[in-house]
Amino acid sequence: MLISLILIQHTFLLAAESDKIVIQVKTDRENAVYKKGEAITFQIEIKNDKGQALDWGSIHCTLSDDRYKTIEDFTLAITGKPLQVTGKLSRAGFLQCEVQFVAGNRKLTSKPKTVLAAAAVSPLDISPSREVPVDFEAFWQSQKQLLAAIPLDAQMKKDDKASNKDFEVFDTQITCLDDVPVSGYFARPVGAKNKSLPIILWVHGAGVRSSSIKRYPGYLSMDINAHGIPNGQPKEYYSKLYGKNGRLRGYPLFGRENRDAVYFKNMFLRMIRALDFLTTQPEWDGKTVAVIGHSQGGFQALVAGGLDDRVTFIGAGVPAGCDHTGMLRKRISGWPKLIPLQKDGKPDSVIAEVSRYYDAVNFAARYHGDAILSVGFIDRTCPPTSVYAAYNQLKGTKNIINKPAMGHAAPKDVADAFLAALKTHVAKAQGK
């Protein structure tokens, strides 16, 4: 089921001499979804800040296959009338139109910016770029066995400032692999009855930061940081870890040459250990376990669904980690662009092989619960082609929120839609 939350134009303001130039680009179809081989027209208007059509300068246009490969590249003069650019894709993917304003001999007071629009082309036909490794499940089962051998020990310190008459909040560390604990804030409603509450595990996007405190009436809620680091430290503490010479600088690519050393391995296993802790709480209803995150958090949510049968609901906003080997099918891959290209232009074969064990596409194919995803058609960090490669592998009830004019973002309307979907899921589980 496709849900389109449409923003039909994407606008940038460009300062010029005494003018502000407004460029608007939109597809000729409201939902921006087309079939393979179908003509797609991008409608372009250039106006000043008074809404008057501009009649000077030009625009440089690039049509591409979701920025993987340029299909057409040309310049059009601005004449005071709307402009149209038409293209098509013969395979499933996304046709992107990139428009840059060219001032000619006039001097601009700021550098011209790029405006993007994109169209989905048979997105439900996008398939994985590689097959699942034959020992994928055996590898991850062995990792979970190593985790299970470590006793579950949770150190919980009540946060009196964050706690109130409705919630108890605990700064919580839980034993995990390599002496790096799960580190998060656990929020528990006061006076909750045994076996009465569903679980939400919140997971983080890229970067280095403290866990957040998330209190949700009617839920056991835990937010964990991605690195097992202390919570509630001064901002400088996290900046130093992720700064130029910080030990976590560049962490997404750590260990990518060896499947046992990839940095994401223990990040994923910390999610499983967090769920071990949450599902031992007497208040858990024994039915519902949700994992929600955006970007790197969306990556983790998809992985949690594929790794842990206790997960019944995932919310994955603009998920990263999808289709690492996309270049093998001559298409774009998602963050963190795990596989480098060698001097001959071919992908590093060793890292390409390792990446298959850490591809959200392969975890999605093993998840049978409810799922809701979001995708930005002009997302340059987690491109929509890669997101749909994962979405199409999900086996359970699923929805995707199409955002044609959105880049890499987690807006409130998406967050609200995720929570609404979770409430529906919980009600269904409770037989309401």
N, C-alpha and C positions, 0 to 999 in steps of 0.2 A: 504494500500500500504506500503510495507516494503522497506526502503532505507538503504542499508548497506554501511557504510563507513568503510572499512576493514583495520584493523591493525593486521596482521596475527601472530605477535609474541609479547610477553611481556617479557622484559628483565630486570634483576637486576644484578648489578656487585657486587660480593662478594670478599673481599680481603682475600687472603690466603698466608701465608709465603711469597714467592716471586711471587705468581701468582694472577691474577684476574680471577675469574671463571664466565663464562657467561652461564646462563641457559635460554634456549628457549623452550617455550611450545606453541603448537598450535593444533587446531583441524584438522582432516583430511578432513574437508570440508571448503572451503574458506569463506562462509558466516556464518558458525557455527550455522546453523539452521537445525533441524532434526524433525522427527516425533516421536510420542510416541512409545516406544518399540524398536526403531531403534538403532543399535549399533553405539556408538560414540567412536572414537579412538583419544586419545591425543598423539601427537608425541613430544617426549622430547629429546633435545640435550644438552649436557654439554660440554663446550669447555673452553680452557684458552683464555687469551686476545690476543693470536696470531692466534686464529681460529683453533687450534689443538684440536682434540677430547680428552677429559679427560679420563683416565683409572684408576682412584683411587677414593676412597670414595663411598658414596651411596646417594640415595635420599629417603626421606620419602614422600609417596603419600597419599592423602586423597581425596576420591570422596564423594561428598555430594550433597544433594538437596538444592542448593543455600545456603549452610552453616546452614540450619535449622537442618538437621540430617545427620550424617555420614552414608554413604552407604557401604563404604569399606575403609580399612586402612592397608597399607602395606609398606615394604621397598624393594627397588631394588638396586642391586649392579651396580656401574658404570663400564662398561667394555671397553669403547672406541668406542662403537657403539651406534647408536640412540636407544632409548627405546620407547616402546609403552604401553599405559594403555588404556584399553577398558571398557566402562560401558554403562548403559542405564537407562532411566526413563520410567516407565509405565504410568505416568500421565504428564499432561502439567506442565512445569516448567523450571528450569535451572539446568543442571548438571555441577557442578564446580569441577575442578581438582586443588588441592593445592599441590605444590611441594616444599620441603625444602631440602637444601643440608646438608649432614651429612659428616663431615670431618674425622670421625674415630679418630685415634690417633694423627692426625696432628692438630696443633694449628692454629686457624685462628686469624688474628689481628682484626677482627670485627665479631659481632654476625651474624650467617647465617640468611638470609632473605627469605621470602616466595615468590614464584612465582605462579601466578594464571592464569588459563585459564578457559573458560566456554562455554557451548553450550546451545542454546535455544532449547527447546523441545516443539513443537506445541504451541508456545507462544500465538497465537491468540485464543487458547481455555481456557486460564486462566480466571476464573470467580471470582466475589467477594466472600469473605469468609463469609459475612453475608448479609442479605437482608437490604433494606433501612427501617429505622424506619417509622411507619405509619404516625407519626406527624412531619416528617422531614421538610416538606415544611411549615407547620404551625408554627413551632418553628422559622425558619429563617425569615418568613414573619413578625412575631411579633418583631423580632430584627430590621428589616429594618424600621418598623413603629416607633419604639423608636428613631431611627436615624433621620427619616424624621421630627420628632417633634422638632428637634434642628435646629434653623435657620442657613442657610449657610452663614458664615462670613469668608472671606479670607483676611488675612493680608499679603500683598505682599511688600517686600522690594527689590528694584532693586540692583542686584550685579553688580556694575560698572566694576569690574575687569573681570568678566566672560562674560559680555555683549560686543558686538562688532557691526560692521556695518551691520552684517547679522542677529544677534539674540539679543533679550532682555532676560535676565535671572533674575529670581526673587526667592529669598528665601521666601518660602510661607508656612504659617500655616493656617489651616482651622479648624473651630470648629467641634468637634466630641463628642462622648460619654465620660463620666467620666472625663471631663476636660482634656483629652489627645488629642491634635490636630493631624490632618494629618500634617506631616512635610516633606517638600521636596523642590526640585529645579524645577521650571517651566521655560521651554525655549520656546520662541515664535519667529518665524521668523519675521523680520522687514518688514513692508509693506504688510503683507499677506492680501488678500481680504477676506471679509466675506464669510462664508460657503465654504471655499476652502481647508481646511486642515484636514487630518485624525489625530487621537489621538494615542499616545503610552504612556502607563503607565508602568514604570519599577518598579519591586518589588524585595526585597532583599533576599539573602540567610541568613542562620542562623548567629547569632552573633549580635554585637552591633556596629554600625558605623554611620557616617554621611551619608546623601543623597549625591548622585553624580550629577554632572552637565553633562547632555547628550543633545547635540545639534544635531538635525537631519534635514537637509534641506527638506522642504515639509511636516513637521509634527509639531503638537503641542506635546511637549515631557515633561513628568514629571517623575522624579525619587523620590520615597518616601522611607524614612527609615522605618524599621519595627516596631518602638517603639514610634513614635510621639515625639522624642527627638530633641533638638536643632541641627542645622546643622553647619558645619564649625568650630567646636570646636577643641582644641588641642587633639592630640592622647590620652593623659593621661586622658582626660575627659571620653572617651568611655571605656578605659581600666578599669577605676575605677568602672564604672557602671556594667561591666561584669566580674570584678575580683573576687577574692576569697570571699569577703564579700559584693560584689556589689548587689544593689537591683534587678538587672536583671539576676544575676547568676542563672542558672537553670530554666529560664523562660518557656521553652517549656512544663514543667510538672506542672506549676502553675495552680491550680484550677481544675485539671483533675477529681476530684471526683464529680463535680457538673457542669452540662452542661451550667449553667448560669455564671459560674466563670472561665471557661477555658480561658487561656491567649490569645489563638488564636482568640477568638470571636471578641474582639475589633480590633485586627490586621486586620481581614477580613473586618470589617465594615469601617475601615479607607480607605480601597481600594474603597468601594462603595462611601464614601464621596469625595474621590479624583476624582472619575468619575463624581459625581454631579458637582464639580467645573469645570472640564475640558469640560463637555458637555454644560455648560452655556457660554463658550467662543464664541464670535461671529464668530471667524475664523473656528470653527469646521464645517466639511462638512456635518454633520448630518447623516453620513453613517457608518464610520469606527471607531471602538474602539478596540485597541489591548492592551493586557496585557502580558508582557514578563518577565520571571524570571527563575532562576535556583535553584535547591535544595529547600530550604524553599520558594524561589521565585517561583519555579515551582508549589509547593503546592498552593501558593496564586493565581497563574494564573488559575489553574484548578478550584479553589473555585470561583474566579471572574466570570468565564464562567458560572458556575452553579447558582450563586446568582444574576447576573445582566444581564437582557435581552439586555442591550445596547452593551454588549461585542460581537464583531463579529469575533475576531481572538485571539487565545492564543498561546504563545510559552512557553512550559514548559520543561526546561532542567533538566534531572535526578531528577524528582519531588519527594519531600518528602511527608509525610502525607498520604501515600497510604496503604490501607488494614491493618489498625491497628489491626484487629482481626484475622490476618493470622494464628496465632497459633491454632485457633479453627478448622482449616482445615489441621493442622500439616504442616504449611509452614511459611516462614519468613515474617515479616512485615517491613514496612519502618520506617525511622527516624520520630519522636523521640522515637520510642519504647514506646509509650504512656502507654501501659498496663503492669503493673508489674505481675510477677508470685508469687503466695503465697508459703508458705512452702511445701504444698502438690503438688507443680508443676502446679497447675491450675491457670488460669488467674484471676485477681481480677474482680469479676463479676460486681461490681458497675462501675468501670472505663471502663470496656469493653462496658457496655451499653452507657455510656457517649460518648465514642470514636466514636460511629456510627454517631453522629451529626457533627463530625469534620473529617470525612474520605473523602479524595480527590476522592475516588471511587464513592461516592454517589453524589458529586457535578458534577463529569464528566458525570454521567448518565443524568444530566439535562441540558447539554450544547449541542446546535445544530449548533454552528458556526464552522468555520475553525480552525484547530488545528495542530500544529507540536510539537512533543516531541522528546527528545533524551533519550537513555538508555545505560548505561555501563554494559556489561555482567559480569564484575567482581567488580561491585560497592558494597562495603560493608556497605555504609551509607544508600543508597536508593536502595535496591536490585532489580534486574530486574524483579523478580517474582511480586513484589508489583507494580512496574511501569506498567507492562502489565495488571495487574488487573484493573488499572484505565483507561489505553489507550483503552482497549476493551469495555469500557462503553460509550465512546464518540459517539455521534449520528450524527455529521456532517462530512464534508470532513476532513480526517485526514491522517497524515503521521507520521512515527516514524523513527528516525535515529538510526539504530543499530550500536553500537560500541563494537565489540567483545572483544577488548583488553583494553577497557577503564574502569577505576574505577570511583570514584566520581569526576567529572571534568566538566568544561565548556570551552572547547577549542575553538579557533578562527573559525575553520571550521564549528562548530555547530552554533556559533553566526552568522556567515555569511549565513548559510543555513536558519536560522530563519528570518533574514532580507530579504533574497531573497523571501521566502514564503510570507512574509508580503507584499512586493512590488507587487507580483502576486495577492494577495488578494485585495489590494487597486485598482489595475488596473481593476480587475473584477467588483468591486463595482462602479467604474467610467465608466464602459461600454467600456473600451479600449481593 
